[in-house]
């Protein structure tokens, strides 16, 4: 649906985007991840045709954004980092303007009402945008992107500056939209990606450092998995049984918070799922399992490792150069 | 383009700027009009020529009020992102904004024509002369607006856009006086050729000078073309 091939862009001497290529398939929610200043917004601005790349190409549903901009732009709904709102207008005035601007052909009233209901701004429809709170403005920004029902939605840090409840609402909204749209979601908040995205592209300093399915990325960086199991049973015997279970690397007592159960930390070997054998073992011995939690590496860890790796490489390169 | 045109037109009257422009225009024009015609004129002569000359100077200062925010405000509030990522051509965006400013100007100008109605009620003015003058000065205003739009595309700051437009407009007016002081015939002709005031002369003499019409229209067209180039170029910056 979206094809980005070897896109480069520099500002003066600074390479903001340095040869990025990736593809987003139809119906996919792609997380576009990177630290601040990694080139995320620049890339998104290039994809939407706001900026032009120095070289490389962007195709939306097979249409090149530079060769046929009007056709390609019809398929994109874009929420930039700062929502592009005309604050002197009311919400409905603004949405009607965007409707006309995009040359939308859907039945006007019904379409706008549907969108307002999806993003929950119907009740503020007649208020001036400048009097709305940040959360509402963000939603008006999302509503604007949805007008015309474009195939591709691009959100640049949609949850920034929102309170936790709003963040969850917006995330759920994006998940819901993902059923019918192809979505690129840029963020530097990692749990967001973990919660919403099918696939993740990580960029750092204008280059892609990872492009994987969300679970694969987690596994790729650290193959082994840790589980925390709360088990009711005699400590020594349980520990012994756990350690002898196939696929288990280590098992140790984590603590006794409840009176009758004990928490164990179980580390499995790489790419082995021990949850089923674990359950069989415990039910066989009649030791109730009252809690099981995955201690997957969070994306924070992964991110630090990916970005850290790059740094190590660079340090290495510099060191080698120094030797020469 | 039509969506942008309508929005711009509305926004002139959602913010005070539209009212300020209309009010100032009508008050100042009314004052000058009564001074130049009703107060000073002798029964046999009317000094409409003087009125239009004053109005040129007023235009140079007032018209930038309409165009100062055209592009600078969009750029500052980042609303240019929705315009430039929508399926609209850059020329469409520029024309939408320009025509909105032109419409406000034209509408105010029509309201201003009440002044001339008074002349017809109490005297026998030369209708052809009045119409030619109005036509000419409207073209001149249209050119000033285009220059203003162009200058507003160069900056994020409305004040800079307004003041620089006033400066450029004033320069285009004053070039005529500078030309008068030049001895060298070649340079004087060149300066006169560019002067918006000298180009206006045929209209005051009730002549429909095609070259003058083309001059004003091409001035506007060049400014609009340059605006599209500035916006296009910014994408590559």
Contacts between the chains, C-beta under 8 A, distances in Angstrom:
chain1	res1	chain2	res2	distance
A	11	B	237	7.7
A	45	B	81	7.9
A	48	B	85	4.4
A	49	B	84	7.1
A	49	B	85	5.8
A	50	B	81	5.7
A	50	B	84	5.2
A	50	B	85	5.3
A	50	B	235	6.9
A	51	B	235	5.4
A	51	B	236	8.0
A	52	B	235	4.5
A	52	B	236	5.1
A	69	B	87	7.6
A	70	B	87	4.5
A	70	B	88	7.5
A	70	B	89	6.8
A	71	B	87	7.4
A	73	B	85	6.1
A	73	B	86	6.2
A	73	B	87	4.4
A	74	B	87	4.7
A	76	B	85	6.7
A	78	B	81	7.3
A	78	B	82	7.8
A	78	B	85	4.9
A	80	B	78	6.5
A	80	B	81	4.6
A	80	B	82	8.0
A	82	B	78	4.6
A	82	B	81	8.0
A	84	B	77	7.6
A	84	B	78	5.6
A	84	B	79	4.4
A	84	B	80	7.5
A	84	B	81	4.5
A	84	B	82	3.9
A	84	B	83	8.0
A	85	B	77	7.9
A	85	B	79	6.9
A	86	B	7	7.2
A	86	B	11	7.0
A	86	B	77	8.0
A	86	B	79	5.9
A	87	B	77	7.5
A	88	B	11	6.2
A	88	B	14	4.6
A	88	B	15	5.7
A	89	B	7	7.8
A	89	B	10	7.7
A	89	B	11	7.6
A	89	B	14	6.7
A	93	B	10	7.6
A	97	B	3	6.0
A	97	B	6	7.6
A	97	B	7	4.9
A	98	B	82	6.8
A	98	B	86	7.8
A	100	B	2	6.9
A	100	B	3	3.4
A	100	B	6	7.2
A	101	B	3	4.3
A	101	B	4	6.8
A	101	B	7	8.0
A	101	B	82	7.2
A	101	B	83	7.4
A	101	B	86	4.9
A	101	B	88	6.4
A	102	B	86	5.5
A	102	B	87	6.3
A	103	B	87	6.2
A	144	B	82	6.8
